[in-house]
Amino acid sequence: MCALSADEMAEYRGSLKEPGKNSPYRDRPAEESLKLFRDMRDGKFANGEMVLRAKIDMGSPNINLRDPILYRIRYAEHHQTGNKWCIYPMYDFTHPISDAMEGVTHSLCTLEFEDHRPLYDWVLDNITAPCQPRQIEFSRLNLNYTITSKRKLKRLVDEHLVDSWDDPRMPTISGMRRRGYTPESLRTFCDMIGVNKAGGTVDMGMLEFAIREDLNTRAPRALCVMHPLKVTLTNYPADKTETLVLPVHPQNPDMGQREVTWSQTLYIDREDFVEEPPRKWKRLAPEQAVRLRGGYVMTCKEVVRDASGDIVELRCEYDPATLGVNPQGYKPNGVVHWVSESSSVECDINLYDRLFNHETPDSDKEGDLVDHINPGSLVVLKGARAEQNLATPRTDIPYQFEREGYFFCDQELTAKAGKPVFNRTVTLRDSWGSKG
């Protein structure tokens, strides 16, 4: 039991070039030390007044072995034990004992623990342990545009810069789960980057690539219009509907088929229409024809505006001979997605993106971490429209919203909103790679 102050302990510890020297309390009798330790546990000393140290070697070239602290006093309320305890073990003491108690065979650590391994082994050699774990160090997995420090992530939560620890922008297991990341994609990502001791930073694009590769083969397809624009088919009967059959997955017939309703009034995405199309425009424009995915070809005949001049409706004509075929000489100007007004489901969409707009947000010595938060990391779209099959969406895997990306149903937000709420897992293509 050592009563040196923090400054005195630092002085006695020595340096990388000079050995340390023994504490004047190092040779206390064991009985006296045990009594002082009980007094420390019972709250009879102030913070920093007494510590328990291991008696190893003050002349060791490894400073971690120069009689390290095992227990220190801290009067603070603990989230599990409240104010019952006022002494707490140090991490280097807890780590090997916890591993041994839990039956860990190999404790995989990051490279900064390499100098702590002799102390890890010393603790296990000097206690009665149920097993003898082995510590091995590797470089940590650093992702650009991301931080993984628990202390810095806690700051984001405490300052309400994110919603919570399970915010889908957070690099936590709960956050990744809410965003729709699959275990298979994370394992593929880890296989891609491997394990080494060289260090470095991995491009976030590799993680997103692994997610796309996994979801592309098994995510069911669905139609969802993010920014609905009303379309009226003037030559289609108002009292008529028909059922179109689309594949659940175009490359996997074993996943079956799904039905969507075609009617006179539809919605397409506002971004799929312009009045003055640029060169090579492959979507809808006045007097131009497009195919509605899985449905008919239609041609825009009239643009309807409100009093303020905003476009509120397109009046189009459909060609009844074009369901699933292009007649001879017929070439529509691209394919757009759609939903029926009568059968579609209103939903909210959370467009999640990278939380930071700086590749290494926690390494900028001139700026604060908060300065690099991406203001577009969350965009909420209200009033989106999805096909009727998403009225009760699956919650075990994301959907691919055709032409938009992969989206996962957020069960908690859906229950609160009373309508489906989808979180964007990842875009269909890497949009960051083109930003340079």
C-alpha positions in Angstrom: 0.0 0.0 0.0 1.6 3.2 -1.2 0.9 6.8 0.0 3.1 8.7 -2.4 1.4 11.6 -4.1 0.9 11.5 -7.9 3.9 13.9 -8.4 6.1 11.9 -6.1 5.1 8.6 -7.8 6.0 10.1 -11.2 9.4 11.2 -9.8 10.1 7.7 -8.3 9.0 6.0 -11.5 12.1 7.2 -13.4 12.2 7.6 -17.2 12.9 5.6 -20.4 16.6 6.3 -19.8 16.8 6.1 -16.0 15.5 3.3 -13.7 12.9 4.1 -11.0 13.5 3.8 -7.3 11.5 2.0 -4.7 8.7 3.7 -2.8 9.5 4.2 0.9 6.3 2.2 1.6 7.4 -0.8 -0.6 8.4 -3.0 2.3 5.4 -2.5 4.6 4.5 -5.8 6.3 1.8 -7.7 4.5 -0.5 -7.5 7.6 -0.3 -3.7 7.7 -0.9 -3.4 3.9 -3.9 -5.7 4.2 -5.4 -3.5 7.0 -4.7 -0.3 5.0 -6.4 -1.9 1.9 -9.5 -2.7 4.0 -9.5 0.9 5.3 -9.2 2.1 1.7 -12.1 0.0 0.7 -14.2 1.3 3.7 -13.7 4.9 2.6 -11.2 6.0 5.3 -8.9 7.8 2.8 -9.4 10.6 0.4 -9.0 10.4 -3.4 -5.4 9.9 -4.2 -4.3 9.4 -0.6 -3.6 5.7 -0.9 -3.2 3.1 -3.7 -2.4 -0.5 -4.0 0.6 -1.3 -6.1 2.1 -4.5 -7.4 5.7 -5.2 -6.2 7.5 -6.1 -9.4 10.7 -4.3 -10.5 11.4 -0.5 -10.4 14.5 -1.1 -12.5 12.7 -2.8 -15.4 13.2 -1.2 -18.8 9.5 -1.6 -19.3 7.9 1.2 -17.3 4.6 -0.7 -17.1 6.4 -3.2 -14.7 7.7 -0.5 -12.3 5.4 -1.4 -9.5 2.2 -0.5 -11.3 -1.0 0.7 -9.5 -3.6 -2.1 -9.1 -6.3 -0.3 -7.1 -7.1 3.4 -6.6 -9.7 5.4 -4.7 -12.4 7.1 -6.6 -15.5 8.6 -4.9 -18.0 8.5 -7.8 -21.4 6.9 -8.4 -21.1 3.8 -10.5 -23.8 2.9 -13.0 -24.1 -0.6 -11.6 -23.0 -0.5 -7.9 -24.0 3.1 -7.1 -21.9 4.4 -4.1 -21.2 1.0 -2.6 -17.6 0.9 -3.7 -15.0 3.7 -3.6 -12.0 1.6 -4.9 -11.6 0.5 -8.4 -9.1 -1.8 -10.2 -6.9 -0.5 -13.0 -7.5 -1.8 -16.5 -4.1 -3.6 -16.7 -5.1 -5.6 -13.6 -8.7 -6.3 -14.6 -8.0 -7.3 -18.2 -6.1 -10.6 -17.6 -8.2 -11.6 -14.7 -11.5 -11.0 -16.6 -10.1 -13.0 -19.5 -9.1 -15.9 -17.3 -12.5 -15.9 -15.5 -14.4 -15.9 -18.8 -12.3 -18.7 -20.4 -10.7 -16.5 -23.0 -7.9 -18.3 -24.9 -6.6 -15.5 -27.0 -7.1 -11.8 -26.1 -6.7 -9.8 -29.3 -5.6 -6.3 -28.6 -4.5 -3.3 -30.6 -0.8 -2.4 -30.9 -0.7 0.1 -28.0 -1.1 -2.9 -25.6 2.1 -4.5 -26.8 4.1 -2.9 -24.0 1.5 -4.0 -21.5 1.7 -7.7 -22.4 4.5 -8.4 -19.8 2.2 -7.0 -17.1 -0.7 -9.1 -18.5 1.4 -12.2 -18.2 2.8 -11.3 -14.8 -0.7 -10.9 -13.3 -1.7 -14.3 -14.6 1.5 -15.9 -13.3 0.9 -14.6 -9.8 -2.7 -15.6 -9.3 -4.6 -18.9 -9.3 -6.3 -18.6 -12.7 -8.7 -21.1 -14.3 -6.9 -20.7 -17.6 -3.9 -18.9 -19.1 -5.0 -16.6 -21.9 -2.5 -15.3 -24.4 -2.5 -11.7 -25.5 -1.7 -10.9 -29.1 -1.6 -7.5 -30.6 -2.7 -6.3 -34.1 -3.2 -3.0 -35.7 -6.6 -1.5 -35.1 -9.2 -1.2 -37.8 -9.3 2.5 -38.7 -12.0 3.7 -41.1 -11.9 7.0 -42.8 -14.8 9.4 -42.1 -15.3 7.6 -38.9 -14.2 7.6 -35.2 -14.2 4.6 -32.9 -13.0 6.1 -29.7 -15.7 5.4 -27.0 -14.8 8.7 -25.3 -15.4 10.7 -28.5 -18.5 8.8 -29.4 -19.8 9.5 -26.0 -19.3 13.2 -26.6 -21.5 13.0 -29.7 -24.2 11.3 -27.7 -23.9 13.7 -24.6 -24.0 16.8 -26.8 -27.0 15.4 -28.8 -25.0 15.6 -32.1 -26.5 12.1 -32.7 -29.7 10.6 -31.4 -28.2 7.9 -29.3 -25.6 5.1 -29.2 -27.8 3.2 -31.7 -28.0 6.1 -34.1 -27.6 4.5 -37.6 -24.7 6.8 -38.2 -22.7 5.5 -35.2 -20.1 2.8 -35.7 -21.6 0.6 -33.0 -23.2 -2.8 -33.3 -26.6 -1.4 -32.4 -26.2 1.4 -34.8 -25.1 -0.8 -37.7 -28.1 -3.2 -36.9 -30.6 -0.3 -37.1 -29.1 0.8 -40.4 -29.4 -2.6 -41.9 -25.8 -3.8 -42.0 -25.8 -7.6 -42.1 -23.4 -9.9 -40.2 -22.4 -11.5 -43.5 -21.4 -8.2 -45.0 -19.3 -7.3 -41.9 -17.5 -10.7 -42.0 -16.8 -10.2 -45.7 -15.4 -6.8 -45.0 -13.1 -8.2 -42.4 -12.0 -10.9 -44.7 -11.2 -8.3 -47.4 -8.9 -6.2 -45.2 -7.3 -9.0 -43.3 -5.4 -8.7 -40.0 -1.9 -7.2 -39.7 0.4 -5.2 -37.6 1.2 -2.5 -40.1 -1.6 -0.1 -39.3 -3.2 2.3 -41.7 -6.7 3.5 -42.5 -9.3 1.6 -44.5 -11.5 3.3 -47.0 -15.2 3.4 -46.0 -15.9 2.5 -49.6 -14.6 -1.0 -48.9 -17.2 -1.5 -46.2 -20.0 -0.2 -48.3 -18.8 -2.4 -51.2 -19.1 -5.5 -49.0 -22.6 -4.5 -47.9 -23.7 -4.0 -51.5 -22.2 -7.3 -52.6 -24.1 -9.1 -49.9 -27.4 -7.3 -50.3 -27.4 -7.4 -54.1 -27.8 -11.1 -54.1 -30.6 -11.5 -51.6 -32.3 -8.2 -50.8 -36.0 -8.3 -52.1 -36.8 -5.5 -54.6 -39.5 -2.9 -54.1 -40.7 0.4 -55.6 -40.6 3.5 -53.5 -41.0 7.1 -54.8 -39.0 9.5 -52.6 -40.4 12.8 -54.0 -43.8 12.0 -55.3 -45.1 13.8 -58.4 -48.7 13.0 -59.4 -49.3 11.5 -62.9 -52.7 11.0 -64.4 -53.1 8.7 -67.4 -55.8 10.5 -69.3 -56.6 7.6 -71.6 -56.9 5.0 -68.8 -60.3 4.4 -67.2 -60.7 6.0 -63.8 -62.6 3.1 -62.4 -60.2 0.4 -63.6 -57.2 -1.2 -61.9 -55.1 -4.1 -62.9 -52.5 -6.3 -61.2 -49.0 -6.4 -62.6 -46.7 -9.2 -61.5 -43.0 -8.4 -60.8 -40.2 -10.6 -59.5 -39.1 -10.3 -55.9 -35.5 -10.6 -57.1 -34.8 -10.4 -60.9 -31.8 -12.8 -60.6 -33.3 -15.2 -58.1 -36.5 -16.7 -59.3 -36.7 -18.9 -56.1 -37.7 -15.8 -54.2 -41.0 -15.7 -56.0 -43.1 -12.9 -57.4 -44.9 -9.9 -56.0 -48.0 -8.0 -57.2 -48.4 -4.3 -57.7 -51.5 -2.3 -58.7 -51.7 -0.2 -61.9 -54.3 2.5 -61.9 -55.1 5.8 -63.6 -53.3 7.9 -61.1 -49.7 7.2 -60.3 -46.7 8.8 -58.7 -43.2 9.1 -60.2 -40.2 10.9 -58.6 -40.0 14.6 -59.3 -36.3 14.2 -60.2 -37.4 12.0 -63.1 -39.1 14.9 -65.0 -37.8 18.1 -66.5 -39.5 20.5 -68.8 -36.3 21.4 -70.7 -34.3 18.2 -70.8 -30.5 18.4 -71.1 -28.6 16.5 -73.7 -28.8 12.7 -73.3 -31.7 13.0 -70.8 -33.0 9.5 -70.2 -36.2 10.2 -68.2 -39.5 12.0 -68.7 -40.0 15.3 -70.5 -42.9 16.9 -72.4 -43.8 14.8 -75.5 -41.2 12.2 -74.5 -42.0 8.6 -73.6 -40.6 6.5 -70.8 -41.4 3.0 -69.6 -42.7 2.6 -66.0 -40.7 -0.2 -64.5 -42.6 -3.5 -65.0 -45.5 -1.6 -66.6 -46.5 0.3 -69.7 -44.9 3.1 -71.7 -46.4 6.5 -71.3 -45.9 9.9 -72.9 -46.2 13.3 -71.1 -48.8 15.5 -72.8 -49.5 18.3 -70.3 -47.9 19.9 -67.3 -50.3 21.3 -64.6 -49.2 24.0 -62.2 -50.6 25.6 -59.0 -51.1 29.3 -58.4 -47.5 29.7 -57.4 -46.2 28.1 -60.5 -45.1 24.8 -59.0 -45.7 21.6 -61.0 -48.4 19.6 -59.2 -49.4 17.1 -61.9 -48.4 15.5 -65.2 -51.1 14.4 -67.6 -49.9 11.6 -69.7 -51.1 8.9 -72.2 -50.1 5.3 -71.8 -49.7 2.8 -74.7 -51.7 -0.4 -73.9 -49.6 -2.4 -76.4 -46.4 -1.9 -74.4 -46.8 -4.1 -71.3 -43.5 -6.0 -71.2 -42.7 -5.3 -74.8 -41.4 -2.6 -77.1 -43.4 -2.6 -80.4 -41.4 -2.4 -83.6 -39.7 1.0 -83.9 -40.8 2.0 -80.4 -37.9 3.4 -78.2 -38.9 4.9 -74.9 -36.6 7.4 -73.3 -35.5 5.3 -70.4 -37.2 3.6 -67.4 -38.5 5.2 -64.2 -40.0 3.8 -61.1 -43.6 4.5 -59.9 -46.3 3.5 -57.5 -50.1 3.7 -57.7 -51.9 6.4 -55.8 -54.7 4.2 -54.7 -52.7 1.3 -53.3 -49.3 2.8 -52.3 -48.3 3.3 -48.7 -47.1 6.6 -47.2 -43.8 6.2 -45.5 -40.9 8.3 -44.1 -37.3 7.9 -45.3 -34.2 8.6 -43.4 -31.3 9.2 -45.8 -28.2 8.4 -43.7 -24.7 9.3 -45.0 -21.3 9.5 -43.5 -21.3 11.3 -40.1 -18.1 13.3 -40.9 -17.0 15.1 -44.0 -13.3 14.9 -43.1 -11.4 11.7 -43.7 -9.7 11.7 -40.3 -11.9 13.9 -38.2 -10.2 13.2 -34.9 -6.6 13.9 -36.2 -7.1 17.5 -37.2 -5.0 19.4 -34.6 -6.3 22.8 -35.7 -10.0 22.0 -35.8 -12.5 20.5 -33.4 -14.1 17.1 -34.0 -17.5 18.8 -34.1 -16.4 21.1 -36.9 -16.2 18.1 -39.3 -19.7 16.7 -38.8 -21.4 16.3 -42.1 -24.5 18.5 -42.1 -26.0 16.2 -44.7 -25.4 13.0 -42.7 -29.2 12.7 -42.1 -31.9 14.0 -44.5 -35.5 13.1 -43.5 -38.1 12.7 -46.3 -41.7 12.9 -45.3 -44.5 11.7 -47.4 -42.7 9.3 -49.6 -44.8 6.6 -51.3 -44.0 2.9 -51.4 -45.6 -0.1 -53.2 -48.4 -1.8 -51.3 -46.2 -4.8 -50.3 -44.3 -2.5 -47.9 -47.4 -1.9 -45.7 -46.0 -4.6 -43.5 -42.3 -4.7 -44.5 -39.8 -7.4 -43.6 -37.6 -6.6 -40.6 -34.9 -9.2 -41.1 -33.1 -7.8 -44.2 -33.0 -4.5 -46.1 -34.9 -4.0 -49.4 -33.5 -2.7 -52.5 -35.6 0.3 -53.5 -35.2 0.1 -57.3 -33.0 2.9 -58.6 -32.5 4.4 -55.1 -30.5 2.1 -52.8 -30.9 -0.3 -49.9 -33.3 0.5 -47.1 -34.1 -1.1 -43.8 -37.3 -0.8 -41.8 -36.7 0.9 -38.5 -39.1 -1.0 -36.1 -38.9 1.5 -33.3 -39.6 4.6 -35.5 -42.3 2.7 -37.4 -44.1 1.9 -34.2 -44.0 5.6 -33.1 -45.0 7.0 -36.5 -47.8 4.5 -37.2 -46.4 4.1 -40.7 -43.3 2.5 -42.2 -40.0 4.3 -41.6 -37.0 3.2 -43.6 -33.3 3.9 -42.9 -31.0 4.0 -45.9 -28.4 1.3 -45.5 -26.2 2.2 -48.4 -26.6 3.8 -51.9 -26.6 1.7 -55.0 -23.3 3.1 -56.1 -20.4 4.8 -54.3 -21.2 8.5 -54.6 -18.3 9.5 -52.4 -15.6 8.1 -54.8 -16.5 10.7 -57.4 -16.2 13.6 -54.9 -12.4 13.2 -54.7 
